[in-house]
Amino acid sequence: DLRSTLAVAGSDAIALWRANGASSGSWLRVWALAGEAFGSSALSWAPDGRLLAAGGPLGAVHVLGPHSELIGQQELPSHFIRLRRWFGGAVLRIAWSPEATLLAVLHRGNEPLVRLWKTQTWEVAVHVGLGWVPAGLPGFSLAWLNGDTLLATGGGHLVEIGIGSPGVVNAGNAHLGQDTTLLGLSGAESEVRAVPLAQDATVQEVAVCPRTAQRVALRLDKRSEVFIYERATCGLAGWSQRELMPCGRLATQGAFPQVLAFAEKAKVIGSANSTEGSLLAVHWLFDSGHNEVRTYPFHYLPAKLLQNGADANALF
């Protein structure tokens, strides 16, 4: 059982830490792989928590598991796969699809590249070039909307990658040109495009609310707010039929946002009843140098209503 276990990536190791129940506030290292070969730049747990994907040196990705074998020191689990293709570049971000049928890897080479691996066969399904990135412009992220739509940031664009069928074989290649027009992937019902926003924005990070996949949080270059957009799909078929619409901003006086992350099924227990929804955590850096993480609730409703409803998502 790896609940309450924290995976930590380092330049020369991957390690798992677990809260020490016997001592409040302390952590114990329960498993590690040390050495330059296991240095990691990004980590991502599979949705069921059984496998851990880690970005390794020279653009490789290590997939380790099952979780029951991630214990002890310097011991490789029985499930250890190294994924690698030439001309990928360093691994920046990793994200499993909600059903764990695809593993998305964002590389940084001469230009950012998203490569999608099929987890049943560990073959490459799609790779997408995101275009040239100006010097000094960081901001790379991945966020799944659902099992066949992935959002990525790179080069200041918010890019939508439509996968089509998750089981597609050798879907092809695509490249996001400077004109950001719609590009088809040869041999598949897939598409890549830059998502138009209501304002001219250089996007650095995207996060998707996991409860409904309708609220999207964006961090923009040189902007002190976190911008919240909504995808209203009532009565419409598909993401591309409705663009993102701005619906709010989050700001903290004298601070700039640094990192965004959603937590799913976050519960708040009250005296009368409990509510359940999702929380957006924002890491703020203040002008004074002070750092602070603040959380913001989304889509909160009484837990009983969510549990008893036939389709809770229809309420949003």
DARAUR-V387590 format. One record per backbone hydrogen bond with DSSP energy under -1.0 kcal/mol. NH is the residue of the N-H (numbers start at 1). CO is the residue of the C=O. E is the energy in kcal/mol with one decimal. If there is no record, write none. Layout:
BEGIN
NH_CO_E + NH_CO_E
END
This chain:
BEGIN
5_2_-1.4 + 6_17_-3.6 + 8_15_-3.1 + 10_13_-2.1 + 14_33_-2.0 + 15_8_-2.2 + 16_31_-2.8 + 17_6_-3.0 + 18_28_-2.9 + 19_4_-1.2 + 20_26_-2.7 + 23_20_-1.1 + 26_23_-1.7 + 28_18_-2.9 + 30_16_-2.3 + 31_16_-1.2 + 32_72_-1.0 + 33_14_-2.5 + 35_12_-3.1 + 38_35_-1.8 + 39_36_-1.3 + 40_10_-3.3 + 41_55_-1.6 + 44_53_-1.9 + 46_51_-2.8 + 49_46_-2.2 + 52_64_-2.8 + 53_44_-2.7 + 54_62_-3.1 + 55_42_-2.8 + 56_60_-3.3 + 60_57_-1.8 + 61_83_-2.4 + 62_54_-3.3 + 63_81_-2.7 + 64_52_-3.0 + 65_79_-1.4 + 69_66_-1.9 + 70_67_-1.5 + 71_69_-1.9 + 72_30_-2.6 + 74_32_-2.5 + 79_65_-2.1 + 81_63_-2.1 + 83_61_-3.3 + 90_108_-1.3 + 92_106_-3.5 + 93_106_-1.3 + 95_104_-2.4 + 97_102_-2.6 + 100_97_-2.1 + 103_117_-2.3 + 104_95_-3.0 + 105_115_-2.4 + 106_93_-2.8 + 107_113_-3.5 + 108_90_-2.7 + 113_107_-2.1 + 114_128_-2.9 + 115_105_-2.8 + 116_126_-3.4 + 117_103_-2.5 + 118_123_-3.0 + 119_101_-2.0 + 122_118_-3.0 + 125_116_-3.1 + 126_116_-1.1 + 127_172_-1.2 + 128_114_-2.9 + 129_174_-2.6 + 130_112_-2.7 + 137_134_-1.5 + 141_153_-1.0 + 143_151_-2.3 + 145_149_-2.4 + 146_149_-1.3 + 149_146_-1.0 + 150_161_-2.4 + 151_143_-2.9 + 152_159_-2.3 + 153_141_-2.0 + 154_157_-1.2 + 157_154_-1.3 + 159_152_-3.3 + 160_193_-2.9 + 161_150_-3.1 + 162_191_-3.3 + 163_148_-2.8 + 168_165_-1.9 + 171_125_-1.6 + 174_127_-1.5 + 176_129_-2.9 + 180_177_-1.5 + 183_192_-2.0 + 185_190_-1.4 + 188_185_-1.5 + 190_188_-1.7 + 191_162_-1.4 + 192_183_-1.7 + 193_160_-1.9 + 195_158_-3.2 + 203_156_-2.5 + 204_219_-3.1 + 205_219_-1.5 + 207_217_-2.1 + 209_215_-2.7 + 213_209_-2.0 + 216_229_-2.8 + 217_207_-3.0 + 218_227_-2.7 + 219_205_-2.4 + 221_202_-2.9 + 223_220_-1.4 + 226_250_-2.6 + 227_218_-2.2 + 228_248_-2.8 + 229_216_-3.1 + 230_245_-2.7 + 231_214_-2.5 + 236_233_-2.2 + 242_239_-1.9 + 245_230_-2.3 + 247_228_-2.9 + 248_228_-1.1 + 250_226_-2.4 + 255_252_-1.5 + 256_285_-2.3 + 258_283_-3.2 + 261_281_-1.8 + 263_279_-2.8 + 266_277_-1.6 + 268_275_-2.5 + 270_273_-1.0 + 275_268_-2.5 + 276_301_-2.7 + 277_266_-1.9 + 278_298_-2.3 + 279_263_-2.0 + 280_296_-2.9 + 281_261_-3.7 + 282_294_-2.8 + 283_259_-2.3 + 284_292_-3.6 + 285_256_-2.6 + 286_290_-3.2 + 287_254_-2.4 + 289_286_-2.2 + 292_284_-2.2 + 294_282_-2.4 + 296_280_-2.1 + 298_278_-2.8 + 301_276_-1.6 + 303_274_-2.6 + 306_302_-1.6 + 307_303_-2.3 + 308_304_-2.3 + 309_305_-1.7 + 314_311_-1.4 + 315_312_-1.9 + 316_313_-1.6
END
